[in-house]
Amino acid sequence: ARGKAVEISRGAIEWMFMNTFYLHISASIPEYNKFAIRLAREVGMEFVGINKGAFMKNGKLHNQYLFGIKKEDVCHQ
């Protein structure tokens, strides 16, 4: 990921975990969005699977990559 995207995303994830009761964040990213996939990995999200043919763009079905991150992996309290 470029620029401040990783830093800002990490800060947003940490803020969300510290200021809400959520314990997990998940992301579903279309397979062709390489920037978002790289960003998810760089902020510490774990690849958890593929949802095949779950996203349509321009009449074509694409796979979605599923990522997740747990509060315990971000906030070591």
PAZAPA-4460 file (N, C-alpha, C; in steps of 0.05 Angstrom, whole numbers, plus 32768, in hexadecimal, padded with zeros to 4 digits):
% residues 77
    n_x    n_y    n_z   ca_x   ca_y   ca_z    c_x    c_y    c_z   seq   type   mol
   8011   7FE8   8000   8000   8000   8000   8012   8019   8000     1      A     A
   8007   802E   7FF6   8017   8046   7FF3   800F   805C   8007     2      R     A
   8022   806F   800A   801D   8087   801A   8016   8080   8036     3      G     A
   8002   808F   803F   7FF9   808C   805B   7FE2   8079   805F     4      K     A
   7FDB   806A   804A   7FC4   8058   804B   7FC6   8044   8061     5      A     A
   7FDE   8037   8064   7FE2   8023   8078   7FE1   802F   8094     6      V     A
   7FEE   8045   8098   7FEE   8053   80B2   7FD2   805C   80BA     7      E     A
   7FC3   8068   80A8   7FA8   8071   80AE   7F96   8059   80B4     8      I     A
   7F98   8044   80A4   7F87   802C   80A8   7F8D   801F   80C2     9      S     A
   7FA6   801C   80C9   7FAD   8010   80E3   7FA2   8021   80FA    10      R     A
   7FA4   803B   80F8   7F9A   804D   810C   7F7B   804A   810F    11      G     A
   7F6E   8048   80F8   7F50   8045   80F9   7F48   802B   8105    12      A     A
   7F57   8015   80FF   7F51   7FFB   810B   7F55   7FFC   8129    13      I     A
   7F6B   8007   8131   7F71   8008   814E   7F5C   801A   815C    14      E     A
   7F55   8031   8150   7F41   8042   815D   7F27   8033   8160    15      W     A
   7F1E   8025   814B   7F05   8017   814C   7F05   8002   8162    16      M     A
   7F1A   7FF3   8165   7F1B   7FDF   817A   7F1C   7FEB   8196    17      F     A
   7F2A   8002   8199   7F2C   800E   81B3   7F13   801D   81BB    18      M     A
   7F02   8025   81A8   7EEB   8036   81AE   7ED0   8029   81A8    19      N     A
   7ED0   800F   81A2   7EB6   8001   819E   7EB8   7FE6   81AC    20      T     A
   7EA3   7FD7   81AB   7EA3   7FBC   81B6   7EA9   7FA7   81A2    21      F     A
   7EAF   7FAF   8189   7EB5   7F9B   8174   7ECE   7F8C   817A    22      Y     A
   7ECE   7F72   8173   7EE5   7F61   8178   7EF2   7F57   815E    23      L     A
   7EE6   7F5D   8147   7EF0   7F53   812E   7EE7   7F65   8117    24      H     A
   7EF9   7F6A   8104   7EF2   7F79   80EC   7EF7   7F66   80D4    25      I     A
   7EE5   7F66   80C2   7EE9   7F56   80AA   7EE6   7F68   8091    26      S     A
   7EF3   7F5F   807B   7EF2   7F6D   8062   7EEE   7F59   804C    27      A     A
   7EDD   7F5F   8039   7ED8   7F4F   8021   7EE2   7F60   800A    28      S     A
   7EF7   7F57   7FFC   7F04   7F67   7FE8   7F03   7F59   7FCD    29      I     A
   7EF9   7F66   7FB8   7EF9   7F59   7F9D   7F15   7F51   7F95    30      P     A
   7F18   7F3A   7F88   7F33   7F30   7F82   7F43   7F42   7F70    31      E     A
   7F37   7F53   7F61   7F45   7F65   7F4E   7F50   7F7E   7F5C    32      Y     A
   7F47   7F83   7F75   7F50   7F9C   7F83   7F6A   7F96   7F93    33      N     A
   7F80   7F95   7F84   7F9A   7F8D   7F8F   7FA3   7FA1   7FA4    34      K     A
   7F9D   7FBA   7FA1   7FA6   7FCE   7FB5   7F98   7FC8   7FD0    35      F     A
   7F7E   7FC3   7FD0   7F70   7FBE   7FE9   7F79   7FA4   7FF6    36      A     A
   7F7F   7F90   7FE6   7F89   7F77   7FF0   7FA5   7F7B   7FFE    37      I     A
   7FB6   7F8A   7FF1   7FD0   7F90   7FFC   7FCD   7FA0   8016    38      R     A
   7FBB   7FB4   8016   7FB7   7FC4   802D   7FAD   7FB3   8045    39      L     A
   7F9A   7FA1   803F   7F8F   7F90   8055   7FA6   7F80   8061    40      A     A
   7FB7   7F75   8051   7FCE   7F65   805B   7FE1   7F76   806B    41      R     A
   7FE7   7F8E   8061   7FFA   7F9F   806E   7FF1   7FAB   8089    42      E     A
   7FD6   7FAD   808D   7FCC   7FB7   80A7   7FC8   7FA0   80BA    43      V     A
   7FCF   7F87   80B2   7FCE   7F71   80C5   7FB6   7F5F   80C2    44      G     A
   7FA5   7F63   80AE   7F8E   7F52   80AA   7F97   7F37   809F    45      M     A
   7F8A   7F22   80A9   7F91   7F07   80A1   7F7E   7EFE   808A    46      E     A
   7F89   7EF1   8076   7F79   7EE5   8061   7F6A   7ECD   806C    47      F     A
   7F4F   7ECD   8069   7F3F   7EB7   8075   7F30   7EA6   8060    48      V     A
   7F2F   7EAF   8047   7F22   7E9F   8033   7F19   7EAE   801B    49      G     A
   7F0C   7E9F   8009   7F02   7EAA   7FF0   7EE5   7EA4   7FED    50      I     A
   7ED5   7EB9   7FE7   7EB9   7EB5   7FE1   7EB6   7EB6   7FC3    51      N     A
   7EB4   7E9F   7FB6   7EB6   7E9D   7F99   7E9D   7EA9   7F8C    52      K     A
   7EA2   7EB9   7F77   7E8D   7EC4   7F67   7E79   7ED5   7F76    53      G     A
   7E83   7EE4   7F8A   7E71   7EF2   7F9C   7E6E   7F10   7F96    54      A     A
   7E7D   7F1A   7F82   7E7D   7F37   7F7C   7E7B   7F3A   7F5E    55      F     A
   7E67   7F4B   7F56   7E63   7F4F   7F3A   7E6C   7F6B   7F32    56      M     A
   7E7C   7F6C   7F1C   7E84   7F86   7F11   7E82   7F83   7EF2    57      K     A
   7E75   7F96   7EE6   7E71   7F97   7EC9   7E67   7F7C   7EBF    58      N     A
   7E54   7F70   7ECD   7E48   7F58   7EC4   7E58   7F3E   7EC8    59      G     A
   7E6F   7F41   7ED5   7E81   7F2A   7ED9   7E83   7F24   7EF7    60      K     A
   7E81   7F0B   7EFF   7E84   7F04   7F1B   7EA2   7F01   7F22    61      L     A
   7EA9   7F0B   7F39   7EC5   7F0A   7F43   7EC4   7EFE   7F5E    62      H     A
   7EDA   7EF1   7F66   7EDD   7EE7   7F81   7EE3   7EFE   7F94    63      N     A
   7EDB   7EFA   7FAD   7EE2   7F0E   7FC2   7EF5   7F00   7FD5    64      Q     A
   7F0A   7F0E   7FDC   7F1D   7F04   7FF0   7F14   7F0F   800C    65      Y     A
   7F14   7EFD   801F   7F0A   7F04   803A   7F22   7F07   804C    66      L     A
   7F23   7F1D   805B   7F38   7F23   806E   7F2C   7F2A   8089    67      F     A
   7F3A   7F25   809E   7F30   7F2C   80B9   7F47   7F33   80CC    68      G     A
   7F40   7F42   80E0   7F53   7F49   80F5   7F44   7F4A   8110    69      I     A
   7F51   7F3F   8125   7F44   7F3D   813F   7F50   7F53   8152    70      K     A
   7F3F   7F5B   8164   7F48   7F70   8177   7F61   7F67   8186    71      K     A
   7F62   7F4D   818E   7F79   7F43   819D   7F93   7F45   818D    72      E     A
   7F91   7F46   8173   7FA9   7F48   8162   7FB3   7F65   8160    73      D     A
   7FA2   7F78   8167   7FA9   7F94   8164   7FAD   7FA1   817F    74      V     A
   7F9C   7F9C   8192   7F9D   7FA9   81AC   7FA6   7F95   81C1    75      C     A
   7FBF   7F96   81C9   7FCB   7F84   81DC   7FC7   7F90   81F8    76      H     A
   7FB0   7F8A   8204   7FA9   7F96   821E   7FB0   7F83   8234    77      Q     A
***
